[in-house]
Amino acid sequence: MADTPNIKPGLAADIIVNVDFKRESIDVRRAVVYDVLDKRIILSETSPPIARRHVGNRIAVTYSVKEKDDLVRYGFYGRIVELIRDYELASAETVVAVVVEQESDPVETNIRMFYRVEPMGDSGVALFIAGEKVNIVDISIGGAKVTHPGVHPFEHGRRVEGVLHLDGEAYDIEARIIRVWQTLEHHRITDLEFVTMQFLNMDSDLEDLLARKIREVEREIRFREMFP
């Protein structure tokens, strides 16, 4: 995508290290771009610092660039490949640095995409798990919270296959069940289960399509809030 601004030295970056689907929170850490060597991005030590245990983990790197009069955020997926304890800056100062291998092209993004949005009935998003259509409570590029009649209950930790529909197109997905529960207010609805699931092994093309759809849903929500 030649017209997409690439990351470059000196930019501030927000690094999404982890999405905790059980607690529904994300771990975002700030860094500065020291250097870019083809697909290798050298970042400052994050705050809080990246640990050795994170090496090999897949992360998302987001950054903002000025386009006309606006700041536009872009992001890509990458993998932490190295921690350098004695990286030398141009000033000859030695610092800790984090090396990330870029794995996808940058696309316009929003950190909120890693949180979940609540699609409306006419949003063009539908999800089937094991052949059963489930009601989407909220969805992100990493997973979803759904409800379904607990006639065939989901099991915590189980991997399931499903089909995600985006604007009429169907995409096979795999997910892991993170949490299954009922709320007190829904006990009167026989066997209604809430299920949190994490999407697994989703390819970058589908992640991009889902990210675009999430941005579209967010815009529609904002429009309806402004003009009810």
PyMOL CGO cylinders between C-alpha atoms (Angstrom):
from pymol import cmd
from pymol.cgo import CYLINDER

trace = [
    CYLINDER, 0.00, 0.00, 0.00, 2.29, 2.68, -1.33, 0.3, 1, 1, 1, 1, 1, 1,
    CYLINDER, 2.29, 2.68, -1.33, -0.04, 5.53, -0.30, 0.3, 1, 1, 1, 1, 1, 1,
    CYLINDER, -0.04, 5.53, -0.30, -0.06, 4.46, 3.36, 0.3, 1, 1, 1, 1, 1, 1,
    CYLINDER, -0.06, 4.46, 3.36, 2.35, 6.41, 5.58, 0.3, 1, 1, 1, 1, 1, 1,
    CYLINDER, 2.35, 6.41, 5.58, 4.91, 4.01, 6.98, 0.3, 1, 1, 1, 1, 1, 1,
    CYLINDER, 4.91, 4.01, 6.98, 6.31, 4.17, 10.47, 0.3, 1, 1, 1, 1, 1, 1,
    CYLINDER, 6.31, 4.17, 10.47, 9.54, 6.16, 10.75, 0.3, 1, 1, 1, 1, 1, 1,
    CYLINDER, 9.54, 6.16, 10.75, 12.13, 7.18, 13.36, 0.3, 1, 1, 1, 1, 1, 1,
    CYLINDER, 12.13, 7.18, 13.36, 11.02, 9.79, 15.86, 0.3, 1, 1, 1, 1, 1, 1,
    CYLINDER, 11.02, 9.79, 15.86, 7.34, 8.87, 15.88, 0.3, 1, 1, 1, 1, 1, 1,
    CYLINDER, 7.34, 8.87, 15.88, 5.56, 8.01, 19.12, 0.3, 1, 1, 1, 1, 1, 1,
    CYLINDER, 5.56, 8.01, 19.12, 3.97, 4.56, 19.09, 0.3, 1, 1, 1, 1, 1, 1,
    CYLINDER, 3.97, 4.56, 19.09, 1.34, 2.78, 21.16, 0.3, 1, 1, 1, 1, 1, 1,
    CYLINDER, 1.34, 2.78, 21.16, 2.13, -0.92, 21.50, 0.3, 1, 1, 1, 1, 1, 1,
    CYLINDER, 2.13, -0.92, 21.50, -0.76, -3.28, 22.19, 0.3, 1, 1, 1, 1, 1, 1,
    CYLINDER, -0.76, -3.28, 22.19, 0.99, -6.07, 24.05, 0.3, 1, 1, 1, 1, 1, 1,
    CYLINDER, 0.99, -6.07, 24.05, -1.97, -8.12, 25.19, 0.3, 1, 1, 1, 1, 1, 1,
    CYLINDER, -1.97, -8.12, 25.19, -5.75, -8.31, 25.07, 0.3, 1, 1, 1, 1, 1, 1,
    CYLINDER, -5.75, -8.31, 25.07, -7.23, -9.92, 28.18, 0.3, 1, 1, 1, 1, 1, 1,
    CYLINDER, -7.23, -9.92, 28.18, -10.53, -11.33, 26.98, 0.3, 1, 1, 1, 1, 1, 1,
    CYLINDER, -10.53, -11.33, 26.98, -11.56, -12.57, 30.41, 0.3, 1, 1, 1, 1, 1, 1,
    CYLINDER, -11.56, -12.57, 30.41, -11.18, -9.16, 32.05, 0.3, 1, 1, 1, 1, 1, 1,
    CYLINDER, -11.18, -9.16, 32.05, -12.07, -7.35, 28.80, 0.3, 1, 1, 1, 1, 1, 1,
    CYLINDER, -12.07, -7.35, 28.80, -9.03, -5.07, 28.99, 0.3, 1, 1, 1, 1, 1, 1,
    CYLINDER, -9.03, -5.07, 28.99, -6.03, -4.32, 26.80, 0.3, 1, 1, 1, 1, 1, 1,
    CYLINDER, -6.03, -4.32, 26.80, -2.40, -3.70, 27.70, 0.3, 1, 1, 1, 1, 1, 1,
    CYLINDER, -2.40, -3.70, 27.70, -1.17, -0.62, 25.81, 0.3, 1, 1, 1, 1, 1, 1,
    CYLINDER, -1.17, -0.62, 25.81, 2.40, 0.64, 26.27, 0.3, 1, 1, 1, 1, 1, 1,
    CYLINDER, 2.40, 0.64, 26.27, 4.04, 3.80, 24.96, 0.3, 1, 1, 1, 1, 1, 1,
    CYLINDER, 4.04, 3.80, 24.96, 7.32, 3.84, 23.02, 0.3, 1, 1, 1, 1, 1, 1,
    CYLINDER, 7.32, 3.84, 23.02, 9.34, 5.95, 20.57, 0.3, 1, 1, 1, 1, 1, 1,
    CYLINDER, 9.34, 5.95, 20.57, 10.60, 4.69, 17.21, 0.3, 1, 1, 1, 1, 1, 1,
    CYLINDER, 10.60, 4.69, 17.21, 14.41, 4.69, 17.19, 0.3, 1, 1, 1, 1, 1, 1,
    CYLINDER, 14.41, 4.69, 17.19, 15.01, 3.22, 13.73, 0.3, 1, 1, 1, 1, 1, 1,
    CYLINDER, 15.01, 3.22, 13.73, 13.38, 1.32, 10.87, 0.3, 1, 1, 1, 1, 1, 1,
    CYLINDER, 13.38, 1.32, 10.87, 15.45, -1.29, 9.01, 0.3, 1, 1, 1, 1, 1, 1,
    CYLINDER, 15.45, -1.29, 9.01, 13.21, -2.71, 6.29, 0.3, 1, 1, 1, 1, 1, 1,
    CYLINDER, 13.21, -2.71, 6.29, 10.69, -4.84, 8.25, 0.3, 1, 1, 1, 1, 1, 1,
    CYLINDER, 10.69, -4.84, 8.25, 12.54, -4.47, 11.56, 0.3, 1, 1, 1, 1, 1, 1,
    CYLINDER, 12.54, -4.47, 11.56, 11.32, -1.69, 13.82, 0.3, 1, 1, 1, 1, 1, 1,
    CYLINDER, 11.32, -1.69, 13.82, 13.56, -0.64, 16.71, 0.3, 1, 1, 1, 1, 1, 1,
    CYLINDER, 13.56, -0.64, 16.71, 11.58, 0.90, 19.56, 0.3, 1, 1, 1, 1, 1, 1,
    CYLINDER, 11.58, 0.90, 19.56, 12.49, 2.47, 22.86, 0.3, 1, 1, 1, 1, 1, 1,
    CYLINDER, 12.49, 2.47, 22.86, 11.88, 0.58, 26.05, 0.3, 1, 1, 1, 1, 1, 1,
    CYLINDER, 11.88, 0.58, 26.05, 8.14, 0.74, 26.66, 0.3, 1, 1, 1, 1, 1, 1,
    CYLINDER, 8.14, 0.74, 26.66, 6.46, 2.06, 29.77, 0.3, 1, 1, 1, 1, 1, 1,
    CYLINDER, 6.46, 2.06, 29.77, 6.03, -0.27, 31.60, 0.3, 1, 1, 1, 1, 1, 1,
    CYLINDER, 6.03, -0.27, 31.60, 8.97, -2.24, 30.14, 0.3, 1, 1, 1, 1, 1, 1,
    CYLINDER, 8.97, -2.24, 30.14, 8.66, -5.26, 27.84, 0.3, 1, 1, 1, 1, 1, 1,
    CYLINDER, 8.66, -5.26, 27.84, 9.94, -8.40, 29.60, 0.3, 1, 1, 1, 1, 1, 1,
    CYLINDER, 9.94, -8.40, 29.60, 11.97, -11.29, 28.20, 0.3, 1, 1, 1, 1, 1, 1,
    CYLINDER, 11.97, -11.29, 28.20, 8.87, -13.46, 28.39, 0.3, 1, 1, 1, 1, 1, 1,
    CYLINDER, 8.87, -13.46, 28.39, 7.26, -11.26, 25.71, 0.3, 1, 1, 1, 1, 1, 1,
    CYLINDER, 7.26, -11.26, 25.71, 9.92, -12.12, 23.09, 0.3, 1, 1, 1, 1, 1, 1,
    CYLINDER, 9.92, -12.12, 23.09, 8.21, -14.13, 20.34, 0.3, 1, 1, 1, 1, 1, 1,
    CYLINDER, 8.21, -14.13, 20.34, 4.77, -12.69, 21.13, 0.3, 1, 1, 1, 1, 1, 1,
    CYLINDER, 4.77, -12.69, 21.13, 2.59, -11.13, 18.45, 0.3, 1, 1, 1, 1, 1, 1,
    CYLINDER, 2.59, -11.13, 18.45, 1.70, -7.50, 19.11, 0.3, 1, 1, 1, 1, 1, 1,
    CYLINDER, 1.70, -7.50, 19.11, 0.09, -4.55, 17.36, 0.3, 1, 1, 1, 1, 1, 1,
    CYLINDER, 0.09, -4.55, 17.36, 2.01, -1.32, 16.75, 0.3, 1, 1, 1, 1, 1, 1,
    CYLINDER, 2.01, -1.32, 16.75, 0.02, 1.88, 16.18, 0.3, 1, 1, 1, 1, 1, 1,
    CYLINDER, 0.02, 1.88, 16.18, 1.25, 5.38, 15.38, 0.3, 1, 1, 1, 1, 1, 1,
    CYLINDER, 1.25, 5.38, 15.38, -0.19, 8.71, 14.25, 0.3, 1, 1, 1, 1, 1, 1,
    CYLINDER, -0.19, 8.71, 14.25, 0.80, 10.81, 11.25, 0.3, 1, 1, 1, 1, 1, 1,
    CYLINDER, 0.80, 10.81, 11.25, -0.45, 14.21, 10.19, 0.3, 1, 1, 1, 1, 1, 1,
    CYLINDER, -0.45, 14.21, 10.19, -2.55, 14.26, 7.04, 0.3, 1, 1, 1, 1, 1, 1,
    CYLINDER, -2.55, 14.26, 7.04, -3.70, 17.72, 6.00, 0.3, 1, 1, 1, 1, 1, 1,
    CYLINDER, -3.70, 17.72, 6.00, -5.00, 19.18, 9.26, 0.3, 1, 1, 1, 1, 1, 1,
    CYLINDER, -5.00, 19.18, 9.26, -5.77, 15.91, 11.03, 0.3, 1, 1, 1, 1, 1, 1,
    CYLINDER, -5.77, 15.91, 11.03, -3.82, 13.25, 12.90, 0.3, 1, 1, 1, 1, 1, 1,
    CYLINDER, -3.82, 13.25, 12.90, -4.59, 9.82, 11.45, 0.3, 1, 1, 1, 1, 1, 1,
    CYLINDER, -4.59, 9.82, 11.45, -3.65, 6.63, 13.29, 0.3, 1, 1, 1, 1, 1, 1,
    CYLINDER, -3.65, 6.63, 13.29, -2.21, 3.63, 11.45, 0.3, 1, 1, 1, 1, 1, 1,
    CYLINDER, -2.21, 3.63, 11.45, -1.27, 0.23, 12.76, 0.3, 1, 1, 1, 1, 1, 1,
    CYLINDER, -1.27, 0.23, 12.76, 0.20, -3.13, 11.84, 0.3, 1, 1, 1, 1, 1, 1,
    CYLINDER, 0.20, -3.13, 11.84, 0.86, -6.48, 13.43, 0.3, 1, 1, 1, 1, 1, 1,
    CYLINDER, 0.86, -6.48, 13.43, 4.36, -7.56, 14.35, 0.3, 1, 1, 1, 1, 1, 1,
    CYLINDER, 4.36, -7.56, 14.35, 6.33, -9.90, 16.56, 0.3, 1, 1, 1, 1, 1, 1,
    CYLINDER, 6.33, -9.90, 16.56, 8.81, -9.04, 19.30, 0.3, 1, 1, 1, 1, 1, 1,
    CYLINDER, 8.81, -9.04, 19.30, 12.04, -10.71, 18.17, 0.3, 1, 1, 1, 1, 1, 1,
    CYLINDER, 12.04, -10.71, 18.17, 14.71, -9.24, 20.44, 0.3, 1, 1, 1, 1, 1, 1,
    CYLINDER, 14.71, -9.24, 20.44, 15.46, -7.05, 23.44, 0.3, 1, 1, 1, 1, 1, 1,
    CYLINDER, 15.46, -7.05, 23.44, 18.70, -5.08, 23.10, 0.3, 1, 1, 1, 1, 1, 1,
    CYLINDER, 18.70, -5.08, 23.10, 20.18, -4.03, 26.44, 0.3, 1, 1, 1, 1, 1, 1,
    CYLINDER, 20.18, -4.03, 26.44, 22.90, -1.80, 24.99, 0.3, 1, 1, 1, 1, 1, 1,
    CYLINDER, 22.90, -1.80, 24.99, 21.42, -0.12, 21.89, 0.3, 1, 1, 1, 1, 1, 1,
    CYLINDER, 21.42, -0.12, 21.89, 23.52, 2.92, 20.97, 0.3, 1, 1, 1, 1, 1, 1,
    CYLINDER, 23.52, 2.92, 20.97, 21.74, 6.13, 19.98, 0.3, 1, 1, 1, 1, 1, 1,
    CYLINDER, 21.74, 6.13, 19.98, 23.22, 8.77, 17.68, 0.3, 1, 1, 1, 1, 1, 1,
    CYLINDER, 23.22, 8.77, 17.68, 24.23, 10.68, 20.80, 0.3, 1, 1, 1, 1, 1, 1,
    CYLINDER, 24.23, 10.68, 20.80, 26.36, 7.66, 21.83, 0.3, 1, 1, 1, 1, 1, 1,
    CYLINDER, 26.36, 7.66, 21.83, 24.03, 7.09, 24.78, 0.3, 1, 1, 1, 1, 1, 1,
    CYLINDER, 24.03, 7.09, 24.78, 23.33, 3.41, 25.45, 0.3, 1, 1, 1, 1, 1, 1,
    CYLINDER, 23.33, 3.41, 25.45, 19.71, 2.41, 26.11, 0.3, 1, 1, 1, 1, 1, 1,
    CYLINDER, 19.71, 2.41, 26.11, 17.37, -0.58, 26.14, 0.3, 1, 1, 1, 1, 1, 1,
    CYLINDER, 17.37, -0.58, 26.14, 15.56, -1.18, 22.83, 0.3, 1, 1, 1, 1, 1, 1,
    CYLINDER, 15.56, -1.18, 22.83, 12.80, -3.50, 21.61, 0.3, 1, 1, 1, 1, 1, 1,
    CYLINDER, 12.80, -3.50, 21.61, 13.05, -5.03, 18.13, 0.3, 1, 1, 1, 1, 1, 1,
    CYLINDER, 13.05, -5.03, 18.13, 9.78, -5.82, 16.34, 0.3, 1, 1, 1, 1, 1, 1,
    CYLINDER, 9.78, -5.82, 16.34, 9.47, -7.70, 13.04, 0.3, 1, 1, 1, 1, 1, 1,
    CYLINDER, 9.47, -7.70, 13.04, 6.61, -6.19, 10.99, 0.3, 1, 1, 1, 1, 1, 1,
    CYLINDER, 6.61, -6.19, 10.99, 4.22, -8.91, 9.75, 0.3, 1, 1, 1, 1, 1, 1,
    CYLINDER, 4.22, -8.91, 9.75, 1.44, -6.95, 8.02, 0.3, 1, 1, 1, 1, 1, 1,
    CYLINDER, 1.44, -6.95, 8.02, 0.99, -3.77, 6.03, 0.3, 1, 1, 1, 1, 1, 1,
    CYLINDER, 0.99, -3.77, 6.03, -0.07, -0.68, 7.97, 0.3, 1, 1, 1, 1, 1, 1,
    CYLINDER, -0.07, -0.68, 7.97, -3.76, 0.18, 7.75, 0.3, 1, 1, 1, 1, 1, 1,
    CYLINDER, -3.76, 0.18, 7.75, -5.78, 3.02, 9.20, 0.3, 1, 1, 1, 1, 1, 1,
    CYLINDER, -5.78, 3.02, 9.20, -6.67, 1.88, 12.67, 0.3, 1, 1, 1, 1, 1, 1,
    CYLINDER, -6.67, 1.88, 12.67, -8.01, 2.88, 16.04, 0.3, 1, 1, 1, 1, 1, 1,
    CYLINDER, -8.01, 2.88, 16.04, -7.00, 1.52, 19.43, 0.3, 1, 1, 1, 1, 1, 1,
    CYLINDER, -7.00, 1.52, 19.43, -10.72, 1.24, 20.16, 0.3, 1, 1, 1, 1, 1, 1,
    CYLINDER, -10.72, 1.24, 20.16, -10.87, -1.59, 17.60, 0.3, 1, 1, 1, 1, 1, 1,
    CYLINDER, -10.87, -1.59, 17.60, -9.15, -3.74, 20.21, 0.3, 1, 1, 1, 1, 1, 1,
    CYLINDER, -9.15, -3.74, 20.21, -12.04, -2.95, 22.52, 0.3, 1, 1, 1, 1, 1, 1,
    CYLINDER, -12.04, -2.95, 22.52, -15.44, -4.23, 21.57, 0.3, 1, 1, 1, 1, 1, 1,
    CYLINDER, -15.44, -4.23, 21.57, -18.25, -2.46, 19.76, 0.3, 1, 1, 1, 1, 1, 1,
    CYLINDER, -18.25, -2.46, 19.76, -21.93, -3.35, 19.88, 0.3, 1, 1, 1, 1, 1, 1,
    CYLINDER, -21.93, -3.35, 19.88, -23.16, -4.03, 16.33, 0.3, 1, 1, 1, 1, 1, 1,
    CYLINDER, -23.16, -4.03, 16.33, -26.74, -3.07, 15.56, 0.3, 1, 1, 1, 1, 1, 1,
    CYLINDER, -26.74, -3.07, 15.56, -29.19, -5.49, 14.00, 0.3, 1, 1, 1, 1, 1, 1,
    CYLINDER, -29.19, -5.49, 14.00, -28.68, -3.98, 10.55, 0.3, 1, 1, 1, 1, 1, 1,
    CYLINDER, -28.68, -3.98, 10.55, -24.88, -3.71, 10.77, 0.3, 1, 1, 1, 1, 1, 1,
    CYLINDER, -24.88, -3.71, 10.77, -24.11, -6.57, 8.38, 0.3, 1, 1, 1, 1, 1, 1,
    CYLINDER, -24.11, -6.57, 8.38, -22.29, -8.61, 11.05, 0.3, 1, 1, 1, 1, 1, 1,
    CYLINDER, -22.29, -8.61, 11.05, -23.46, -12.11, 12.01, 0.3, 1, 1, 1, 1, 1, 1,
    CYLINDER, -23.46, -12.11, 12.01, -21.78, -15.06, 13.72, 0.3, 1, 1, 1, 1, 1, 1,
    CYLINDER, -21.78, -15.06, 13.72, -22.51, -18.78, 13.61, 0.3, 1, 1, 1, 1, 1, 1,
    CYLINDER, -22.51, -18.78, 13.61, -20.77, -21.18, 16.00, 0.3, 1, 1, 1, 1, 1, 1,
    CYLINDER, -20.77, -21.18, 16.00, -21.02, -24.92, 15.35, 0.3, 1, 1, 1, 1, 1, 1,
    CYLINDER, -21.02, -24.92, 15.35, -23.86, -24.18, 12.92, 0.3, 1, 1, 1, 1, 1, 1,
    CYLINDER, -23.86, -24.18, 12.92, -25.87, -22.16, 15.46, 0.3, 1, 1, 1, 1, 1, 1,
    CYLINDER, -25.87, -22.16, 15.46, -26.48, -18.44, 14.98, 0.3, 1, 1, 1, 1, 1, 1,
    CYLINDER, -26.48, -18.44, 14.98, -25.53, -16.59, 18.15, 0.3, 1, 1, 1, 1, 1, 1,
    CYLINDER, -25.53, -16.59, 18.15, -26.52, -13.09, 19.23, 0.3, 1, 1, 1, 1, 1, 1,
    CYLINDER, -26.52, -13.09, 19.23, -23.50, -10.76, 19.18, 0.3, 1, 1, 1, 1, 1, 1,
    CYLINDER, -23.50, -10.76, 19.18, -23.40, -8.58, 22.28, 0.3, 1, 1, 1, 1, 1, 1,
    CYLINDER, -23.40, -8.58, 22.28, -20.10, -6.99, 21.25, 0.3, 1, 1, 1, 1, 1, 1,
    CYLINDER, -20.10, -6.99, 21.25, -17.17, -7.79, 18.97, 0.3, 1, 1, 1, 1, 1, 1,
    CYLINDER, -17.17, -7.79, 18.97, -13.56, -6.75, 18.34, 0.3, 1, 1, 1, 1, 1, 1,
    CYLINDER, -13.56, -6.75, 18.34, -10.88, -7.95, 15.95, 0.3, 1, 1, 1, 1, 1, 1,
    CYLINDER, -10.88, -7.95, 15.95, -9.75, -10.34, 18.66, 0.3, 1, 1, 1, 1, 1, 1,
    CYLINDER, -9.75, -10.34, 18.66, -12.98, -11.90, 19.87, 0.3, 1, 1, 1, 1, 1, 1,
    CYLINDER, -12.98, -11.90, 19.87, -16.64, -11.54, 20.76, 0.3, 1, 1, 1, 1, 1, 1,
    CYLINDER, -16.64, -11.54, 20.76, -19.17, -11.74, 23.55, 0.3, 1, 1, 1, 1, 1, 1,
    CYLINDER, -19.17, -11.74, 23.55, -22.37, -13.53, 22.52, 0.3, 1, 1, 1, 1, 1, 1,
    CYLINDER, -22.37, -13.53, 22.52, -25.55, -14.96, 23.99, 0.3, 1, 1, 1, 1, 1, 1,
    CYLINDER, -25.55, -14.96, 23.99, -27.34, -18.12, 22.96, 0.3, 1, 1, 1, 1, 1, 1,
    CYLINDER, -27.34, -18.12, 22.96, -29.97, -20.52, 24.35, 0.3, 1, 1, 1, 1, 1, 1,
    CYLINDER, -29.97, -20.52, 24.35, -27.98, -23.00, 26.41, 0.3, 1, 1, 1, 1, 1, 1,
    CYLINDER, -27.98, -23.00, 26.41, -29.60, -26.07, 24.85, 0.3, 1, 1, 1, 1, 1, 1,
    CYLINDER, -29.60, -26.07, 24.85, -26.13, -27.04, 23.63, 0.3, 1, 1, 1, 1, 1, 1,
    CYLINDER, -26.13, -27.04, 23.63, -23.91, -25.29, 26.20, 0.3, 1, 1, 1, 1, 1, 1,
    CYLINDER, -23.91, -25.29, 26.20, -20.39, -24.19, 25.35, 0.3, 1, 1, 1, 1, 1, 1,
    CYLINDER, -20.39, -24.19, 25.35, -17.51, -25.52, 27.45, 0.3, 1, 1, 1, 1, 1, 1,
    CYLINDER, -17.51, -25.52, 27.45, -14.83, -23.28, 28.94, 0.3, 1, 1, 1, 1, 1, 1,
    CYLINDER, -14.83, -23.28, 28.94, -11.50, -23.74, 27.16, 0.3, 1, 1, 1, 1, 1, 1,
    CYLINDER, -11.50, -23.74, 27.16, -12.99, -25.58, 24.20, 0.3, 1, 1, 1, 1, 1, 1,
    CYLINDER, -12.99, -25.58, 24.20, -11.98, -24.68, 20.64, 0.3, 1, 1, 1, 1, 1, 1,
    CYLINDER, -11.98, -24.68, 20.64, -14.92, -24.23, 18.29, 0.3, 1, 1, 1, 1, 1, 1,
    CYLINDER, -14.92, -24.23, 18.29, -15.38, -23.63, 14.59, 0.3, 1, 1, 1, 1, 1, 1,
    CYLINDER, -15.38, -23.63, 14.59, -17.66, -20.97, 13.22, 0.3, 1, 1, 1, 1, 1, 1,
    CYLINDER, -17.66, -20.97, 13.22, -18.58, -18.71, 10.34, 0.3, 1, 1, 1, 1, 1, 1,
    CYLINDER, -18.58, -18.71, 10.34, -18.36, -14.92, 10.50, 0.3, 1, 1, 1, 1, 1, 1,
    CYLINDER, -18.36, -14.92, 10.50, -20.61, -13.05, 8.07, 0.3, 1, 1, 1, 1, 1, 1,
    CYLINDER, -20.61, -13.05, 8.07, -19.58, -9.54, 7.02, 0.3, 1, 1, 1, 1, 1, 1,
    CYLINDER, -19.58, -9.54, 7.02, -21.95, -7.78, 4.62, 0.3, 1, 1, 1, 1, 1, 1,
    CYLINDER, -21.95, -7.78, 4.62, -23.18, -11.08, 3.21, 0.3, 1, 1, 1, 1, 1, 1,
    CYLINDER, -23.18, -11.08, 3.21, -19.76, -12.69, 2.76, 0.3, 1, 1, 1, 1, 1, 1,
    CYLINDER, -19.76, -12.69, 2.76, -18.98, -15.77, 4.88, 0.3, 1, 1, 1, 1, 1, 1,
    CYLINDER, -18.98, -15.77, 4.88, -15.57, -16.45, 6.47, 0.3, 1, 1, 1, 1, 1, 1,
    CYLINDER, -15.57, -16.45, 6.47, -14.58, -19.58, 8.37, 0.3, 1, 1, 1, 1, 1, 1,
    CYLINDER, -14.58, -19.58, 8.37, -13.14, -18.86, 11.81, 0.3, 1, 1, 1, 1, 1, 1,
    CYLINDER, -13.14, -18.86, 11.81, -11.84, -20.74, 14.83, 0.3, 1, 1, 1, 1, 1, 1,
    CYLINDER, -11.84, -20.74, 14.83, -12.30, -19.55, 18.41, 0.3, 1, 1, 1, 1, 1, 1,
    CYLINDER, -12.30, -19.55, 18.41, -11.54, -20.55, 21.98, 0.3, 1, 1, 1, 1, 1, 1,
    CYLINDER, -11.54, -20.55, 21.98, -14.22, -20.29, 24.67, 0.3, 1, 1, 1, 1, 1, 1,
    CYLINDER, -14.22, -20.29, 24.67, -12.82, -18.03, 27.40, 0.3, 1, 1, 1, 1, 1, 1,
    CYLINDER, -12.82, -18.03, 27.40, -15.80, -17.68, 29.73, 0.3, 1, 1, 1, 1, 1, 1,
    CYLINDER, -15.80, -17.68, 29.73, -19.36, -19.01, 30.06, 0.3, 1, 1, 1, 1, 1, 1,
    CYLINDER, -19.36, -19.01, 30.06, -21.87, -17.55, 32.55, 0.3, 1, 1, 1, 1, 1, 1,
    CYLINDER, -21.87, -17.55, 32.55, -25.41, -16.46, 33.31, 0.3, 1, 1, 1, 1, 1, 1,
    CYLINDER, -25.41, -16.46, 33.31, -26.43, -13.16, 34.91, 0.3, 1, 1, 1, 1, 1, 1,
    CYLINDER, -26.43, -13.16, 34.91, -29.01, -12.86, 37.66, 0.3, 1, 1, 1, 1, 1, 1,
    CYLINDER, -29.01, -12.86, 37.66, -31.21, -10.63, 35.54, 0.3, 1, 1, 1, 1, 1, 1,
    CYLINDER, -31.21, -10.63, 35.54, -31.31, -13.26, 32.79, 0.3, 1, 1, 1, 1, 1, 1,
    CYLINDER, -31.31, -13.26, 32.79, -32.01, -16.31, 34.99, 0.3, 1, 1, 1, 1, 1, 1,
    CYLINDER, -32.01, -16.31, 34.99, -35.69, -15.87, 34.22, 0.3, 1, 1, 1, 1, 1, 1,
    CYLINDER, -35.69, -15.87, 34.22, -34.83, -16.54, 30.56, 0.3, 1, 1, 1, 1, 1, 1,
    CYLINDER, -34.83, -16.54, 30.56, -34.40, -20.30, 30.52, 0.3, 1, 1, 1, 1, 1, 1,
    CYLINDER, -34.40, -20.30, 30.52, -30.84, -21.43, 29.81, 0.3, 1, 1, 1, 1, 1, 1,
    CYLINDER, -30.84, -21.43, 29.81, -29.66, -18.15, 28.25, 0.3, 1, 1, 1, 1, 1, 1,
    CYLINDER, -29.66, -18.15, 28.25, -25.85, -18.28, 28.28, 0.3, 1, 1, 1, 1, 1, 1,
    CYLINDER, -25.85, -18.28, 28.28, -23.33, -15.49, 27.90, 0.3, 1, 1, 1, 1, 1, 1,
    CYLINDER, -23.33, -15.49, 27.90, -20.12, -16.62, 26.19, 0.3, 1, 1, 1, 1, 1, 1,
    CYLINDER, -20.12, -16.62, 26.19, -16.83, -14.79, 25.68, 0.3, 1, 1, 1, 1, 1, 1,
    CYLINDER, -16.83, -14.79, 25.68, -14.63, -16.18, 22.91, 0.3, 1, 1, 1, 1, 1, 1,
    CYLINDER, -14.63, -16.18, 22.91, -11.22, -15.36, 21.47, 0.3, 1, 1, 1, 1, 1, 1,
    CYLINDER, -11.22, -15.36, 21.47, -10.68, -15.63, 17.72, 0.3, 1, 1, 1, 1, 1, 1,
    CYLINDER, -10.68, -15.63, 17.72, -7.74, -17.87, 16.79, 0.3, 1, 1, 1, 1, 1, 1,
    CYLINDER, -7.74, -17.87, 16.79, -5.47, -17.97, 13.73, 0.3, 1, 1, 1, 1, 1, 1,
    CYLINDER, -5.47, -17.97, 13.73, -7.42, -15.26, 11.90, 0.3, 1, 1, 1, 1, 1, 1,
    CYLINDER, -7.42, -15.26, 11.90, -5.48, -14.27, 8.79, 0.3, 1, 1, 1, 1, 1, 1,
    CYLINDER, -5.48, -14.27, 8.79, -4.47, -10.66, 8.20, 0.3, 1, 1, 1, 1, 1, 1,
    CYLINDER, -4.47, -10.66, 8.20, -6.94, -10.17, 5.31, 0.3, 1, 1, 1, 1, 1, 1,
    CYLINDER, -6.94, -10.17, 5.31, -9.91, -11.13, 7.49, 0.3, 1, 1, 1, 1, 1, 1,
    CYLINDER, -9.91, -11.13, 7.49, -8.55, -9.06, 10.40, 0.3, 1, 1, 1, 1, 1, 1,
    CYLINDER, -8.55, -9.06, 10.40, -8.40, -6.09, 8.04, 0.3, 1, 1, 1, 1, 1, 1,
    CYLINDER, -8.40, -6.09, 8.04, -11.98, -6.66, 6.82, 0.3, 1, 1, 1, 1, 1, 1,
    CYLINDER, -11.98, -6.66, 6.82, -13.27, -6.98, 10.38, 0.3, 1, 1, 1, 1, 1, 1,
    CYLINDER, -13.27, -6.98, 10.38, -11.33, -3.88, 11.46, 0.3, 1, 1, 1, 1, 1, 1,
    CYLINDER, -11.33, -3.88, 11.46, -12.90, -1.89, 8.63, 0.3, 1, 1, 1, 1, 1, 1,
    CYLINDER, -12.90, -1.89, 8.63, -16.35, -3.15, 9.58, 0.3, 1, 1, 1, 1, 1, 1,
    CYLINDER, -16.35, -3.15, 9.58, -15.77, -2.19, 13.24, 0.3, 1, 1, 1, 1, 1, 1,
    CYLINDER, -15.77, -2.19, 13.24, -14.81, 1.34, 12.17, 0.3, 1, 1, 1, 1, 1, 1,
    CYLINDER, -14.81, 1.34, 12.17, -17.98, 1.49, 10.05, 0.3, 1, 1, 1, 1, 1, 1,
    CYLINDER, -17.98, 1.49, 10.05, -20.10, 0.34, 13.01, 0.3, 1, 1, 1, 1, 1, 1,
    CYLINDER, -20.10, 0.34, 13.01, -18.46, 2.96, 15.26, 0.3, 1, 1, 1, 1, 1, 1,
    CYLINDER, -18.46, 2.96, 15.26, -19.21, 5.71, 12.75, 0.3, 1, 1, 1, 1, 1, 1,
    CYLINDER, -19.21, 5.71, 12.75, -22.83, 4.56, 12.50, 0.3, 1, 1, 1, 1, 1, 1,
    CYLINDER, -22.83, 4.56, 12.50, -23.16, 4.50, 16.30, 0.3, 1, 1, 1, 1, 1, 1,
    CYLINDER, -23.16, 4.50, 16.30, -21.76, 8.02, 16.59, 0.3, 1, 1, 1, 1, 1, 1,
    CYLINDER, -21.76, 8.02, 16.59, -24.10, 9.25, 13.82, 0.3, 1, 1, 1, 1, 1, 1,
    CYLINDER, -24.10, 9.25, 13.82, -27.16, 7.76, 15.55, 0.3, 1, 1, 1, 1, 1, 1,
    CYLINDER, -27.16, 7.76, 15.55, -26.10, 9.30, 18.87, 0.3, 1, 1, 1, 1, 1, 1,
    CYLINDER, -26.10, 9.30, 18.87, -25.81, 12.71, 17.23, 0.3, 1, 1, 1, 1, 1, 1,
    CYLINDER, -25.81, 12.71, 17.23, -29.01, 12.37, 15.17, 0.3, 1, 1, 1, 1, 1, 1,
    CYLINDER, -29.01, 12.37, 15.17, -31.34, 10.01, 17.07, 0.3, 1, 1, 1, 1, 1, 1,
]
cmd.load_cgo(trace, "trace")
